Amino acid sequence: MSDIVKNGGGIAWAGSLVGSQNPNNLGYRYSHAHKRYKKGTDDEDEDKSLPASVVVQFRNRAGEEVGNLIDIPTNSDIDAMSLLIHSLLNPEEEDESKKTPYSFYAKVKRNGVEDDVEVTSTLSNLILEHGLGTEDVISLTYQPLAVFRVRPVTRCTDTMPGHTDAILHVTYSPDGRHLASGGGDTTVRFWDVNTNLPRFTCHGHKNHVLCTAWSPDGKRFASADKNGVLILWDPLKGKAVSTIKAHSKHITSIAWEPMHMNKECDRLATASKDSLVKIWHARTQRCIASLSGHLDSVECIKW
């Protein structure tokens, strides 16, 4: 039924909230709060002691009443009530993608203290769990939920060819203007992000370049390979500053000391499959400390 009859009471919901072919034709009818309907004998899922419908008063987060008293089925779930709220607030909106989901909270007294309890399934479950009176008006506060819509990536913005083998690691410079990549072709390449052109192609590694890292100030760059060799570079010139045989097995991770701890940005740590973590001084190329507590490969480190 789609007619609305004003008789000084609330609004009754005629039929199910879910599955309507025409969401705009919601089938309201006004009703007094004390009126109830007999429960159908074919509904075996709900408790037989509950009426077919209950009277609710929706409120927003500010406590303002939205609409009149509404008589809705006791088996109404969150989706059904969200549809009803959307129809009350935006009766002209038909686009399904723009409909906002809501969460609902009921006022429940516990040990003499009134509390907000979230409706997690249906109204009937809420009534049975908390012993709410079906002859009383149930106050429901609704809150809009955040909707996260992920837009698919439909195109590639830029392609920068250069490596002749698989690219194994990439890192952006701290200012975001440059990109460095290391690959299976044993080269380290520096790229200009704005022009998408290569700045330097650096040779020095004899095996796959597995990990790379910029110093926090962007003035130093480190790369490590499968032979356990660590190379420090000057990223502004594309020249190798030092080459260190750091580990006996391949290096898995590099981490620089944060700038707020060391403004010189001249210390870094390396981890390896040889189960060691070593701390290096970039200017002296000396190992400051060697940490040997691990019993297996150290795959990742953070400073």
DRENNUKE-813946 format. One record per residue: residue in three letters; chain; x, y, z of N, C-alpha, C, O in turn. Coordinates in steps of 0.02 Angstrom, whole numbers, plus 50000, padded with zeros to 5 digits. Example, Ala and Ser with C-alpha at 12.3 -4.5 7.8 and 13.67 -1.06 7.14 Angstrom:
<sites>
aa,ch,nu,nv,nw,cau,cav,caw,cu,cv,cw,ou,ov,ow
ALA,A,50660,49716,50390,50615,49775,50390,50660,49835,50390,50712,49834,50423;
SER,A,50642,49888,50354,50684,49947,50357,50645,50002,50394,50670,50057,50402;
</sites>
This chain:
<sites>
aa,ch,nu,nv,nw,cau,cav,caw,cu,cv,cw,ou,ov,ow
MET,A,50042,49941,50000,50000,50000,50000,50044,50061,50000,50096,50061,50032;
SER,A,50024,50114,49965,50066,50173,49957,50033,50236,49982,50064,50289,49980;
ASP,A,49969,50231,50006,49935,50292,50029,49957,50308,50100,49970,50263,50139;
ILE,A,49960,50372,50116,49976,50396,50183,49913,50428,50212,49886,50474,50183;
VAL,A,49890,50402,50268,49830,50427,50300,49849,50460,50365,49879,50428,50408;
LYS,A,49833,50523,50374,49850,50559,50435,49795,50550,50487,49738,50570,50477;
ASN,A,49815,50519,50544,49766,50509,50597,49794,50530,50665,49769,50509,50717;
GLY,A,49846,50571,50664,49872,50598,50726,49920,50553,50762,49945,50571,50815;
GLY,A,49936,50495,50735,49982,50451,50769,50049,50449,50734,50071,50499,50706;
GLY,A,50082,50390,50735,50146,50382,50702,50137,50356,50632,50085,50366,50601;
ILE,A,50189,50324,50606,50188,50295,50539,50198,50220,50546,50243,50199,50581;
ALA,A,50156,50181,50513,50164,50109,50515,50194,50085,50451,50181,50113,50397;
TRP,A,50236,50034,50456,50269,50006,50398,50230,49946,50375,50227,49896,50411;
ALA,A,50200,49949,50316,50158,49894,50291,50200,49849,50247,50216,49868,50190;
GLY,A,50219,49792,50272,50258,49745,50232,50331,49748,50250,50351,49785,50295;
SER,A,50372,49709,50215,50443,49705,50229,50480,49765,50204,50461,49795,50153;
LEU,A,50533,49784,50240,50575,49840,50218,50623,49818,50164,50647,49860,50126;
VAL,A,50636,49753,50159,50687,49728,50113,50653,49696,50053,50602,49662,50059;
GLY,A,50682,49707,49995,50658,49674,49935,50605,49711,49897,50576,49684,49850;
SER,A,50591,49773,49916,50541,49812,49880,50565,49827,49810,50623,49847,49800;
GLN,A,50522,49818,49761,50541,49833,49693,50544,49908,49680,50577,49931,49634;
ASN,A,50509,49946,49722,50508,50019,49715,50523,50050,49782,50477,50062,49821;
PRO,A,50587,50063,49798,50605,50090,49864,50570,50155,49881,50561,50170,49940;
ASN,A,50549,50194,49830,50516,50257,49844,50444,50246,49868,50417,50288,49904;
ASN,A,50415,50191,49848,50347,50175,49870,50353,50131,49932,50347,50070,49927;
LEU,A,50364,50162,49989,50384,50125,50049,50325,50097,50088,50335,50057,50133;
GLY,A,50263,50117,50072,50206,50089,50105,50197,50110,50177,50182,50068,50219;
TYR,A,50207,50175,50192,50195,50199,50260,50120,50199,50275,50079,50206,50230;
ARG,A,50104,50192,50338,50038,50211,50361,50044,50234,50433,50081,50205,50472;
TYR,A,50007,50285,50449,50010,50312,50516,49976,50265,50565,49925,50234,50550;
SER,A,50005,50262,50625,49977,50217,50675,49992,50244,50744,50042,50278,50754;
HIS,A,49949,50227,50792,49963,50244,50861,50014,50196,50889,50017,50138,50868;
ALA,A,50053,50220,50938,50108,50179,50964,50083,50117,50999,50119,50067,51002;
HIS,A,50021,50118,51027,49999,50062,51068,49971,50005,51026,49959,49950,51052;
LYS,A,49960,50016,50960,49931,49964,50919,49983,49912,50900,50041,49929,50888;
ARG,A,49963,49848,50898,50008,49793,50881,49973,49747,50832,49912,49749,50824;
TYR,A,50012,49705,50799,49986,49659,50751,50004,49588,50771,50057,49576,50800;
LYS,A,49961,49542,50757,49974,49472,50773,50030,49445,50730,50038,49464,50672;
LYS,A,50067,49401,50758,50123,49372,50722,50098,49316,50677,50057,49275,50699;
GLY,A,50122,49314,50615,50101,49262,50569,50127,49194,50591,50181,49189,50618;
THR,A,50088,49142,50579,50107,49075,50600,50161,49045,50556,50193,48996,50576;
ASP,A,50172,49074,50496,50222,49046,50451,50291,49071,50465,50339,49048,50433;
ASP,A,50299,49118,50510,50365,49144,50528,50392,49106,50587,50374,49121,50644;
GLU,A,50433,49057,50575,50458,49014,50628,50526,49035,50655,50551,49006,50703;
ASP,A,50557,49086,50623,50624,49106,50643,50623,49151,50704,50671,49151,50743;
GLU,A,50570,49190,50714,50568,49237,50769,50533,49207,50829,50496,49158,50823;
ASP,A,50545,49234,50887,50513,49211,50948,50438,49225,50946,50418,49281,50929;
LYS,A,50397,49175,50963,50324,49181,50957,50296,49231,51007,50239,49253,50999;
SER,A,50334,49249,51059,50308,49295,51108,50311,49368,51084,50282,49412,51116;
LEU,A,50347,49380,51030,50354,49449,51005,50299,49465,50956,50276,49422,50918;
PRO,A,50277,49529,50956,50228,49550,50906,50260,49555,50837,50321,49551,50831;
ALA,A,50219,49563,50787,50245,49567,50718,50282,49632,50706,50324,49636,50661;
SER,A,50266,49684,50746,50297,49749,50734,50306,49786,50800,50273,49770,50850;
VAL,A,50350,49834,50799,50362,49877,50857,50364,49949,50834,50377,49963,50775;
VAL,A,50351,49995,50880,50353,50066,50863,50420,50095,50882,50443,50086,50939;
VAL,A,50452,50129,50836,50518,50159,50849,50516,50233,50833,50475,50256,50793;
GLN,A,50561,50269,50864,50572,50340,50850,50645,50349,50831,50689,50339,50873;
PHE,A,50658,50368,50769,50727,50379,50747,50750,50448,50768,50713,50497,50766;
ARG,A,50814,50451,50787,50846,50515,50805,50914,50517,50772,50946,50466,50761;
ASN,A,50937,50578,50758,51005,50586,50732,51053,50593,50791,51033,50588,50849;
ARG,A,51117,50603,50775,51168,50606,50829,51158,50664,50876,51180,50662,50933;
ALA,A,51124,50717,50852,51111,50775,50894,51051,50765,50939,51034,50808,50979;
GLY,A,51018,50707,50933,50959,50694,50974,50895,50720,50944,50843,50714,50977;
GLU,A,50896,50747,50884,50836,50774,50852,50795,50717,50821,50823,50672,50789;
GLU,A,50730,50721,50831,50686,50670,50803,50682,50676,50727,50678,50732,50700;
VAL,A,50684,50619,50694,50678,50617,50621,50614,50579,50604,50609,50519,50616;
GLY,A,50567,50614,50576,50503,50583,50560,50461,50573,50622,50481,50591,50678;
ASN,A,50401,50544,50613,50356,50529,50668,50370,50460,50695,50418,50427,50674;
LEU,A,50329,50437,50741,50334,50368,50764,50320,50321,50706,50272,50331,50669;
ILE,A,50362,50270,50699,50356,50225,50642,50348,50154,50668,50387,50131,50710;
ASP,A,50298,50119,50643,50285,50050,50661,50319,50006,50609,50298,50004,50551;
ILE,A,50371,49969,50630,50410,49929,50582,50412,49857,50606,50404,49845,50666;
PRO,A,50423,49809,50561,50426,49738,50581,50482,49725,50631,50535,49756,50628;
THR,A,50470,49678,50676,50520,49662,50726,50581,49626,50695,50635,49626,50724;
ASN,A,50572,49597,50635,50629,49564,50603,50668,49611,50558,50709,49588,50518;
SER,A,50658,49677,50565,50695,49725,50525,50769,49724,50545,50786,49725,50604;
ASP,A,50812,49722,50495,50884,49722,50508,50913,49790,50492,50877,49837,50476;
ILE,A,50980,49795,50496,51014,49859,50486,51005,49885,50415,50994,49945,50405;
ASP,A,51009,49840,50366,51001,49861,50297,50932,49889,50284,50923,49939,50250;
ALA,A,50882,49856,50313,50813,49879,50303,50802,49948,50335,50771,49991,50305;
MET,A,50828,49957,50396,50819,50022,50429,50860,50076,50395,50840,50134,50394;
SER,A,50918,50058,50367,50958,50107,50329,50919,50131,50268,50919,50190,50251;
LEU,A,50885,50084,50235,50843,50102,50177,50788,50149,50198,50772,50197,50162;
LEU,A,50758,50136,50256,50704,50180,50280,50730,50250,50297,50698,50299,50279;
ILE,A,50787,50254,50331,50816,50320,50348,50833,50358,50284,50821,50418,50280;
HIS,A,50862,50323,50236,50880,50357,50173,50817,50384,50139,50818,50438,50111;
SER,A,50763,50346,50142,50701,50368,50110,50671,50428,50147,50640,50471,50116;
LEU,A,50679,50430,50213,50654,50488,50251,50694,50551,50239,50667,50605,50234;
LEU,A,50760,50542,50233,50804,50601,50225,50810,50623,50152,50813,50683,50138;
ASN,A,50811,50574,50106,50820,50591,50035,50767,50554,49994,50783,50506,49959;
PRO,A,50705,50576,49997,50652,50539,49962,50658,50540,49886,50630,50497,49852;
GLU,A,50696,50588,49859,50701,50593,49786,50761,50556,49758,50768,50549,49698;
GLU,A,50805,50532,49802,50867,50500,49780,50854,50427,49763,50831,50389,49805;
GLU,A,50869,50408,49701,50858,50340,49679,50922,50303,49663,50921,50242,49654;
ASP,A,50978,50338,49659,51042,50307,49642,51066,50264,49700,51079,50289,49754;
GLU,A,51072,50198,49688,51092,50152,49741,51163,50167,49766,51177,50157,49825;
SER,A,51207,50190,49721,51277,50202,49740,51284,50260,49788,51335,50266,49822;
LYS,A,51234,50304,49792,51238,50363,49835,51203,50353,49902,51201,50398,49943;
LYS,A,51176,50294,49913,51142,50280,49976,51192,50266,50030,51237,50224,50022;
THR,A,51186,50300,50086,51233,50295,50141,51212,50241,50190,51154,50240,50211;
PRO,A,51256,50195,50209,51239,50147,50261,51241,50179,50330,51277,50228,50341;
TYR,A,51203,50153,50376,51198,50181,50443,51207,50127,50495,51196,50067,50483;
SER,A,51228,50148,50553,51227,50106,50613,51174,50133,50660,51158,50193,50659;
PHE,A,51146,50089,50701,51090,50108,50744,51105,50089,50816,51134,50037,50830;
TYR,A,51084,50133,50862,51096,50123,50934,51031,50134,50971,50994,50182,50958;
ALA,A,51017,50089,51018,50955,50092,51057,50972,50111,51129,51024,50093,51155;
LYS,A,50926,50148,51160,50933,50167,51231,50911,50108,51274,50854,50086,51271;
VAL,A,50958,50081,51314,50944,50024,51356,50967,50040,51427,51021,50067,51437;
LYS,A,50925,50022,51476,50942,50034,51546,50976,49972,51574,50949,49917,51572;
ARG,A,51036,49983,51602,51074,49929,51635,51090,49950,51706,51126,49999,51717;
ASN,A,51063,49912,51753,51074,49928,51824,51055,50000,51840,51089,50034,51879;
GLY,A,51001,50022,51810,50977,50090,51823,51011,50144,51784,50994,50203,51791;
VAL,A,51060,50125,51742,51097,50174,51702,51079,50165,51628,51083,50109,51602;
GLU,A,51061,50219,51596,51043,50216,51525,51105,50215,51482,51151,50256,51491;
ASP,A,51107,50169,51434,51166,50161,51392,51145,50151,51320,51088,50131,51307;
ASP,A,51190,50165,51273,51177,50155,51202,51204,50087,51182,51263,50073,51191;
VAL,A,51161,50046,51154,51180,49979,51131,51171,49975,51056,51118,49993,51030;
GLU,A,51222,49953,51021,51219,49950,50948,51174,49892,50926,51177,49837,50954;
VAL,A,51134,49905,50875,51093,49853,50844,51138,49816,50795,51159,49844,50745;
THR,A,51153,49753,50810,51200,49715,50768,51167,49669,50719,51198,49648,50670;
SER,A,51103,49652,50730,51069,49607,50684,50998,49632,50670,50988,49674,50626;
THR,A,50949,49608,50709,50880,49628,50699,50852,49659,50762,50881,49651,50816;
LEU,A,50795,49693,50756,50763,49722,50814,50739,49668,50862,50741,49677,50923;
SER,A,50716,49611,50836,50693,49557,50879,50748,49531,50924,50738,49518,50983;
ASN,A,50808,49524,50896,50865,49502,50937,50882,49553,50990,50899,49535,51047;
LEU,A,50878,49618,50972,50891,49670,51021,50840,49668,51078,50859,49674,51137;
ILE,A,50777,49658,51061,50725,49656,51112,50735,49597,51159,50728,49603,51220;
LEU,A,50750,49539,51130,50758,49479,51170,50821,49481,51214,50820,49460,51272;
GLU,A,50876,49508,51187,50938,49510,51225,50936,49558,51284,50965,49544,51336;
HIS,A,50900,49614,51276,50901,49666,51327,50833,49675,51361,50825,49721,51401;
GLY,A,50785,49632,51345,50722,49634,51379,50683,49698,51369,50652,49723,51416;
LEU,A,50684,49726,51309,50648,49788,51296,50573,49774,51292,50552,49721,51269;
GLY,A,50533,49822,51314,50461,49815,51311,50435,49830,51241,50451,49882,51213;
THR,A,50395,49785,51215,50369,49795,51147,50310,49843,51146,50290,49865,51092;
GLU,A,50282,49860,51204,50227,49908,51207,50252,49980,51213,50213,50027,51209;
ASP,A,50318,49987,51224,50348,50053,51229,50379,50074,51163,50394,50032,51121;
VAL,A,50388,50138,51155,50422,50164,51095,50497,50153,51104,50527,50174,51153;
ILE,A,50527,50120,51055,50600,50108,51055,50634,50166,51020,50621,50180,50962;
SER,A,50679,50200,51056,50715,50256,51027,50779,50230,50994,50820,50198,51027;
LEU,A,50787,50244,50930,50846,50222,50892,50883,50282,50865,50855,50324,50829;
THR,A,50946,50287,50882,50990,50340,50857,51030,50312,50799,51063,50261,50805;
TYR,A,51029,50346,50742,51066,50323,50683,51128,50366,50672,51128,50426,50687;
GLN,A,51180,50334,50646,51242,50370,50629,51265,50346,50561,51267,50286,50549;
PRO,A,51283,50392,50517,51308,50371,50451,51376,50339,50457,51418,50360,50497;
LEU,A,51386,50287,50418,51451,50253,50417,51493,50280,50359,51466,50301,50308;
ALA,A,51559,50279,50369,51604,50301,50316,51603,50251,50260,51604,50190,50271;
VAL,A,51599,50276,50199,51598,50233,50140,51664,50241,50103,51682,50296,50081;
PHE,A,51700,50186,50097,51765,50187,50062,51755,50154,49994,51743,50094,49989;
ARG,A,51761,50194,49943,51755,50167,49876,51823,50171,49841,51852,50225,49836;
VAL,A,51847,50114,49819,51912,50110,49787,51902,50113,49711,51869,50071,49682;
ARG,A,51931,50163,49682,51926,50169,49609,51981,50127,49577,52040,50135,49595;
PRO,A,51965,50084,49531,52016,50042,49500,52063,50083,49456,52043,50133,49426;
VAL,A,52125,50061,49454,52174,50093,49410,52162,50069,49339,52169,50010,49325;
THR,A,52143,50114,49297,52124,50095,49229,52177,50110,49177,52173,50089,49120;
ARG,A,52228,50148,49198,52280,50163,49149,52346,50176,49184,52348,50193,49243;
CYS,A,52400,50168,49147,52467,50181,49172,52485,50253,49153,52481,50272,49095;
THR,A,52506,50293,49203,52521,50363,49189,52587,50372,49152,52593,50413,49107;
ASP,A,52637,50333,49171,52703,50340,49140,52738,50273,49139,52726,50230,49182;
THR,A,52781,50264,49089,52824,50205,49084,52895,50228,49073,52909,50269,49030;
MET,A,52940,50201,49114,53011,50221,49109,53054,50160,49096,53074,50125,49142;
PRO,A,53067,50146,49033,53109,50087,49016,53182,50101,49032,53204,50158,49032;
GLY,A,53219,50047,49045,53290,50055,49059,53323,49990,49081,53372,49970,49051;
HIS,A,53297,49958,49132,53327,49896,49157,53318,49840,49105,53266,49836,49071;
THR,A,53368,49799,49099,53365,49743,49053,53347,49678,49087,53341,49626,49055;
ASP,A,53337,49680,49153,53315,49622,49191,53264,49645,49243,53248,49704,49246;
ALA,A,53239,49600,49282,53186,49616,49330,53207,49671,49378,53264,49672,49402;
ILE,A,53161,49717,49391,53172,49769,49442,53154,49740,49510,53098,49716,49519;
LEU,A,53201,49741,49556,53192,49707,49620,53177,49754,49678,53150,49733,49729;
HIS,A,53194,49818,49670,53181,49865,49725,53181,49936,49699,53222,49954,49658;
VAL,A,53133,49976,49724,53130,50048,49706,53118,50088,49769,53084,50065,49815;
THR,A,53146,50148,49772,53135,50194,49828,53133,50266,49802,53171,50284,49758;
TYR,A,53088,50306,49831,53085,50377,49815,53132,50415,49861,53144,50396,49918;
SER,A,53158,50470,49835,53199,50514,49876,53154,50549,49927,53094,50554,49916;
PRO,A,53182,50573,49982,53141,50605,50034,53099,50664,50009,53045,50675,50034;
ASP,A,53124,50701,49959,53085,50757,49933,53036,50736,49878,52998,50778,49854;
GLY,A,53037,50672,49859,52990,50647,49810,53005,50665,49739,52965,50650,49695;
ARG,A,53061,50697,49725,53077,50720,49658,53114,50668,49617,53114,50670,49556;
HIS,A,53146,50621,49652,53187,50571,49617,53168,50501,49639,53142,50491,49694;
LEU,A,53183,50454,49596,53169,50383,49609,53232,50343,49593,53267,50358,49544;
ALA,A,53246,50293,49634,53303,50250,49621,53278,50178,49616,53232,50159,49652;
SER,A,53307,50140,49572,53287,50070,49562,53349,50026,49557,53400,50045,49530;
GLY,A,53341,49965,49583,53394,49916,49577,53365,49853,49546,53308,49835,49560;
GLY,A,53404,49819,49504,53376,49763,49468,53422,49704,49460,53479,49703,49484;
GLY,A,53395,49654,49426,53433,49594,49413,53489,49604,49363,53531,49560,49354;
ASP,A,53489,49661,49329,53543,49676,49281,53604,49706,49315,53650,49728,49282;
THR,A,53604,49706,49383,53659,49728,49426,53670,49804,49425,53720,49828,49452;
THR,A,53624,49841,49396,53633,49914,49394,53586,49948,49444,53534,49922,49463;
VAL,A,53607,50008,49464,53565,50053,49502,53551,50113,49458,53597,50143,49429;
ARG,A,53488,50130,49451,53469,50185,49406,53432,50239,49446,53389,50224,49487;
PHE,A,53450,50301,49433,53417,50359,49463,53374,50392,49410,53395,50402,49353;
TRP,A,53312,50410,49430,53264,50437,49383,53237,50504,49408,53231,50517,49468;
ASP,A,53220,50548,49360,53186,50610,49375,53111,50598,49369,53087,50582,49315;
VAL,A,53075,50605,49424,53004,50590,49424,52964,50639,49382,52915,50619,49351;
ASN,A,52985,50701,49379,52947,50752,49341,52951,50742,49266,52902,50751,49230;
THR,A,53010,50723,49242,53019,50715,49170,53016,50642,49148,53012,50628,49088;
ASN,A,53016,50596,49197,53016,50524,49183,53077,50502,49142,53074,50454,49104;
LEU,A,53132,50538,49150,53193,50522,49114,53247,50498,49163,53249,50519,49221;
PRO,A,53291,50454,49140,53346,50431,49183,53398,50486,49194,53415,50523,49149;
ARG,A,53422,50489,49256,53475,50537,49272,53544,50504,49269,53590,50529,49238;
PHE,A,53549,50446,49303,53613,50410,49303,53599,50335,49300,53549,50310,49327;
THR,A,53643,50300,49266,53645,50227,49267,53711,50206,49299,53764,50219,49270;
CYS,A,53708,50175,49357,53768,50163,49397,53786,50089,49397,53745,50045,49411;
HIS,A,53849,50076,49381,53875,50007,49382,53923,49999,49440,53959,50046,49458;
GLY,A,53925,49941,49469,53968,49929,49526,53953,49862,49558,53998,49829,49584;
HIS,A,53891,49843,49558,53871,49778,49585,53887,49723,49535,53886,49733,49474;
LYS,A,53902,49664,49562,53917,49605,49521,53861,49554,49523,53865,49501,49491;
ASN,A,53808,49569,49560,53752,49522,49565,53687,49563,49574,53688,49624,49576;
HIS,A,53632,49528,49579,53567,49561,49584,53566,49613,49640,53589,49600,49696;
VAL,A,53541,49672,49624,53532,49725,49675,53466,49712,49710,53412,49719,49680;
LEU,A,53470,49693,49774,53410,49670,49810,53375,49725,49850,53314,49722,49858;
CYS,A,53411,49775,49874,53379,49827,49914,53415,49893,49906,53475,49895,49893;
THR,A,53377,49947,49914,53404,50015,49907,53374,50059,49962,53321,50043,49989;
ALA,A,53408,50114,49978,53382,50160,50029,53416,50228,50024,53477,50232,50016;
TRP,A,53376,50281,50028,53401,50350,50031,53414,50369,50103,53378,50348,50148;
SER,A,53464,50410,50114,53474,50439,50180,53419,50490,50192,53392,50518,50144;
PRO,A,53402,50505,50254,53346,50551,50268,53355,50620,50238,53305,50652,50222;
ASP,A,53417,50643,50230,53427,50710,50200,53433,50707,50124,53439,50759,50092;
GLY,A,53431,50648,50095,53434,50641,50023,53502,50650,49992,53509,50651,49931;
LYS,A,53554,50657,50034,53621,50669,50007,53662,50606,49998,53714,50607,49965;
ARG,A,53639,50551,50026,53673,50487,50018,53623,50434,49996,53563,50439,50008;
PHE,A,53649,50382,49965,53607,50328,49942,53646,50263,49950,53706,50259,49936;
ALA,A,53611,50211,49972,53643,50146,49983,53607,50092,49944,53545,50094,49938;
SER,A,53645,50045,49917,53617,49987,49882,53656,49925,49902,53716,49929,49918;
ALA,A,53622,49869,49900,53655,49806,49922,53635,49750,49875,53581,49752,49845;
ASP,A,53679,49700,49868,53665,49648,49819,53668,49578,49848,53675,49569,49909;
LYS,A,53661,49530,49805,53656,49459,49825,53723,49432,49849,53724,49379,49882;
ASN,A,53777,49465,49834,53843,49443,49857,53860,49470,49925,53914,49455,49952;
GLY,A,53816,49510,49955,53830,49540,50020,53870,49604,50016,53900,49625,50065;
VAL,A,53871,49635,49957,53909,49697,49947,53863,49757,49956,53808,49760,49929;
LEU,A,53888,49805,49995,53852,49868,50007,53890,49924,49971,53950,49932,49980;
ILE,A,53854,49963,49931,53885,50019,49895,53849,50083,49916,53788,50087,49915;
LEU,A,53888,50134,49934,53862,50200,49951,53874,50246,49892,53928,50248,49864;
TRP,A,53821,50283,49872,53823,50324,49813,53811,50397,49831,53782,50414,49882;
ASP,A,53836,50441,49787,53818,50511,49787,53762,50519,49736,53776,50521,49676;
PRO,A,53698,50525,49758,53643,50526,49709,53641,50590,49667,53608,50591,49615;
LEU,A,53676,50642,49688,53677,50704,49649,53724,50699,49590,53716,50735,49541;
LYS,A,53774,50654,49594,53822,50645,49541,53819,50577,49508,53846,50567,49454;
GLY,A,53787,50530,49540,53783,50462,49513,53849,50424,49519,53863,50381,49478;
LYS,A,53889,50442,49569,53955,50410,49577,53956,50369,49641,53925,50387,49691;
ALA,A,53992,50313,49639,54001,50271,49698,54051,50304,49745,54106,50324,49724;
VAL,A,54033,50309,49809,54077,50339,49859,54120,50285,49892,54179,50296,49905;
SER,A,54090,50228,49905,54127,50173,49936,54092,50107,49922,54032,50105,49913;
THR,A,54132,50054,49922,54107,49986,49912,54130,49944,49971,54189,49941,49986;
ILE,A,54083,49911,50005,54099,49875,50066,54074,49803,50060,54016,49792,50041;
LYS,A,54116,49756,50076,54095,49686,50081,54064,49679,50151,54099,49665,50199;
ALA,A,53999,49688,50155,53966,49696,50219,53947,49629,50251,53953,49622,50312;
HIS,A,53926,49580,50212,53901,49517,50239,53926,49459,50197,53946,49467,50139;
SER,A,53924,49400,50228,53946,49340,50192,53891,49312,50147,53906,49273,50101;
LYS,A,53829,49331,50160,53773,49310,50117,53736,49373,50094,53753,49429,50112;
HIS,A,53683,49361,50054,53652,49419,50023,53618,49463,50075,53592,49439,50126;
ILE,A,53618,49528,50062,53589,49579,50106,53515,49585,50090,53495,49591,50032;
THR,A,53474,49584,50142,53402,49583,50133,53368,49650,50146,53314,49663,50120;
SER,A,53400,49694,50186,53367,49757,50204,53418,49809,50225,53471,49793,50251;
ILE,A,53400,49872,50214,53442,49930,50233,53398,49980,50268,53341,49992,50247;
ALA,A,53423,50011,50322,53386,50063,50357,53435,50116,50381,53485,50100,50413;
TRP,A,53419,50180,50367,53460,50236,50390,53436,50261,50458,53376,50256,50474;
GLU,A,53481,50288,50497,53462,50318,50560,53421,50381,50547,53440,50421,50504;
PRO,A,53364,50390,50582,53321,50448,50570,53357,50515,50581,53403,50519,50623;
MET,A,53337,50565,50545,53369,50630,50549,53361,50662,50618,53406,50698,50640;
HIS,A,53304,50650,50651,53295,50682,50716,53341,50653,50769,53350,50682,50823;
MET,A,53372,50595,50754,53420,50565,50800,53492,50582,50781,53537,50580,50822;
ASN,A,53502,50597,50717,53569,50611,50693,53564,50657,50632,53548,50633,50577;
LYS,A,53577,50721,50641,53569,50768,50587,53620,50757,50530,53610,50780,50474;
GLU,A,53674,50723,50546,53725,50710,50495,53702,50656,50446,53727,50653,50390;
CYS,A,53655,50614,50466,53629,50560,50423,53685,50518,50395,53688,50505,50334;
ASP,A,53730,50496,50438,53788,50459,50415,53793,50389,50445,53846,50358,50442;
ARG,A,53739,50365,50474,53739,50296,50500,53681,50257,50470,53626,50283,50462;
LEU,A,53695,50194,50454,53644,50151,50426,53654,50080,50450,53708,50062,50474;
ALA,A,53603,50040,50445,53605,49970,50467,53588,49925,50408,53548,49944,50364;
THR,A,53618,49866,50407,53604,49817,50355,53587,49750,50388,53613,49734,50441;
ALA,A,53543,49713,50356,53524,49647,50380,53539,49597,50324,53537,49614,50265;
SER,A,53553,49535,50345,53575,49486,50295,53549,49417,50311,53525,49402,50366;
LYS,A,53555,49374,50262,53537,49304,50271,53586,49268,50314,53574,49211,50335;
ASP,A,53643,49299,50329,53692,49268,50374,53673,49277,50447,53713,49262,50491;
SER,A,53612,49301,50461,53582,49309,50527,53612,49368,50567,53600,49374,50627;
LEU,A,53649,49411,50533,53680,49468,50567,53646,49534,50548,53620,49542,50492;
VAL,A,53647,49581,50594,53629,49650,50581,53690,49693,50597,53718,49688,50652;
LYS,A,53711,49734,50550,53771,49774,50560,53755,49849,50552,53714,49868,50510;
ILE,A,53788,49889,50593,53779,49961,50590,53844,49991,50562,53898,49975,50585;
TRP,A,53836,50036,50512,53893,50063,50476,53895,50139,50482,53844,50172,50489;
HIS,A,53957,50165,50479,53967,50237,50474,53982,50254,50402,54031,50230,50374;
ALA,A,53940,50296,50371,53945,50308,50300,54008,50346,50281,54034,50335,50226;
ARG,A,54033,50389,50324,54092,50428,50306,54157,50388,50314,54203,50395,50273;
THR,A,54161,50347,50365,54222,50308,50377,54218,50238,50346,54269,50204,50342;
GLN,A,54158,50217,50324,54147,50150,50297,54165,50094,50347,54182,50039,50326;
ARG,A,54161,50110,50410,54178,50060,50462,54115,50033,50494,54064,50067,50499;
CYS,A,54119,49970,50515,54064,49938,50550,54067,49959,50624,54116,49945,50658;
ILE,A,54015,49993,50647,54013,50017,50716,53993,49962,50763,54019,49957,50819;
ALA,A,53946,49921,50742,53921,49867,50786,53895,49811,50743,53871,49821,50687;
SER,A,53900,49750,50771,53874,49690,50738,53829,49654,50787,53851,49633,50840;
LEU,A,53766,49646,50769,53717,49615,50814,53704,49544,50791,53683,49532,50734;
SER,A,53718,49496,50836,53717,49425,50816,53666,49385,50856,53677,49325,50868;
GLY,A,53611,49415,50876,53563,49378,50915,53517,49333,50876,53488,49286,50904;
HIS,A,53509,49345,50811,53463,49305,50771,53494,49237,50753,53555,49231,50747;
LEU,A,53451,49187,50746,53474,49120,50729,53460,49102,50657,53480,49049,50634;
ASP,A,53426,49145,50621,53410,49132,50551,53414,49198,50513,53432,49250,50540;
SER,A,53396,49195,50450,53400,49253,50407,53359,49312,50435,53302,49303,50456;
VAL,A,53388,49371,50434,53353,49432,50454,53326,49464,50390,53364,49488,50348;
GLU,A,53259,49464,50383,53229,49485,50320,53214,49559,50316,53209,49587,50261;
CYS,A,53206,49593,50373,53186,49663,50372,53210,49699,50435,53210,49670,50489;
ILE,A,53230,49761,50428,53250,49802,50485,53220,49872,50477,53210,49896,50422;
LYS,A,53208,49904,50534,53185,49973,50536,53224,50010,50590,53242,49981,50641;
TRP,A,53235,50074,50578,53272,50115,50629,53225,50171,50650,53244,50212,50692;
</sites>
